[in-house]
Amino acid sequence: RGFLIKKDKYENYIYKVALDDSKHLLKSYAYISKAVLSEVQKLKNPINIVNAKENKIFDSYIDFRSESHSIYCAPILVEGDIYGYLYIDNYSSSENKMKINPEFMRLLLIQISVAFKNAMQYEILMHKNQEISSLDNLKKDFINIISHELKTPLVSMQGYMNRLKKVKFHQKEKECFVKTEESVDKLHSIIKDLINFNKYQMLNEIEKSPGNVNSILNAVKDEAEIISKDRHMQIKLEIDSKMKRAKLNWEAFYLMVYNIVLNSIRFTKDFGTIIIGARNSTFQQEEIDGKESLVVYIQDNGIGISEGELKKVFQKFYELSDIISHSSGTTEFKSSGLGLGLSTAELIAKLHNGKIWINSEENEGTTVFIAIPF
């Protein structure tokens, strides 16, 4: 017979597996020696009894029977602690003695211990994943609630600011009003980033229709020229005239490209150059499922990204440089943000069945690539 025995929290023996020599499940656990189990627990070593009747070691144990049979019992150890017992005997067998190969059993016990350890680690990992998932859901709920709770009073503030524009202020009062309006606009931009991120994070698919990327990139270029006017940036457009049409969600695709261009403006010095381009895929890396794709790229000659930070830039709420050294505003050099622009862009790229990646060199510039299927 063969048994896998464990103990519950009350120190009761639990028979997890019980088989006879024909591998039939056993329902009766008669004549299993608690004395042997106790001794193995004490010694933490296997015990092999060739003839139970003749063995004198366990005379003091009242549960030990006088039947002539062999017993082998070994602890299943994981890092020195017993997590179970392997118990084998030839009770009710026609064979008087059970032969054990010690080396084979040693190797078998090692394999069983490894399996136990892996199962325990998997269980711990599963609980940790559940905790992380629960925390992630809480963060999503928090982002959703806080963005909407902030939006309500902000709309009122913007309404009052619009009404105040009609009032004639003295110079100092006008300066205060302008600064207040800028702060309200900044807050509105932050809340909009939160809402957009939360929106695309919750979607599994997005409505798309065949369209030309030209109109989107031209709209982004026009907006980029307006917001970077004080920075004296050059915004260039490079669009391949032979491109095919792709399935796009106009609003989402615009936001994705705009977020990346805004990052380029923030991390490129005044009088810098930003190129917004689109073409057919050229390299294997740019293909989607081995097929030709639409490639959109945004290239700048800004401060670049170090190799160590390249792996982190798509993390939500990750900011490229120290938040203390950020300047205020939306488009100023190294101006601050929530760190959601690239995270949102990645979500939108995936919703278009595409991918996004970055090539960058410190102090030389950055190119962000987006590839989506035609």
Secondary structure as GFF3:
##gff-version 3
##sequence-region A 1 374
A	DSSP	beta_strand	2	7	.	.	.	ID=ss1
A	DSSP	beta_strand	13	19	.	.	.	ID=ss2
A	DSSP	alpha_helix	34	43	.	.	.	ID=ss3
A	DSSP	beta_strand	47	49	.	.	.	ID=ss4
A	DSSP	beta_strand	71	78	.	.	.	ID=ss5
A	DSSP	beta_strand	81	89	.	.	.	ID=ss6
A	DSSP	alpha_helix	102	164	.	.	.	ID=ss7
A	DSSP	alpha_helix	171	202	.	.	.	ID=ss8
A	DSSP	beta_strand	209	211	.	.	.	ID=ss9
A	DSSP	alpha_helix	213	227	.	.	.	ID=ss10
A	DSSP	three_ten_helix	229	231	.	.	.	ID=ss11
A	DSSP	beta_strand	234	239	.	.	.	ID=ss12
A	DSSP	beta_strand	246	248	.	.	.	ID=ss13
A	DSSP	alpha_helix	250	266	.	.	.	ID=ss14
A	DSSP	beta_strand	273	280	.	.	.	ID=ss15
A	DSSP	three_ten_helix	284	286	.	.	.	ID=ss16
A	DSSP	beta_strand	293	300	.	.	.	ID=ss17
A	DSSP	alpha_helix	307	310	.	.	.	ID=ss18
A	DSSP	three_ten_helix	323	325	.	.	.	ID=ss19
A	DSSP	alpha_helix	341	351	.	.	.	ID=ss20
A	DSSP	beta_strand	355	361	.	.	.	ID=ss21
A	DSSP	beta_strand	365	373	.	.	.	ID=ss22
###
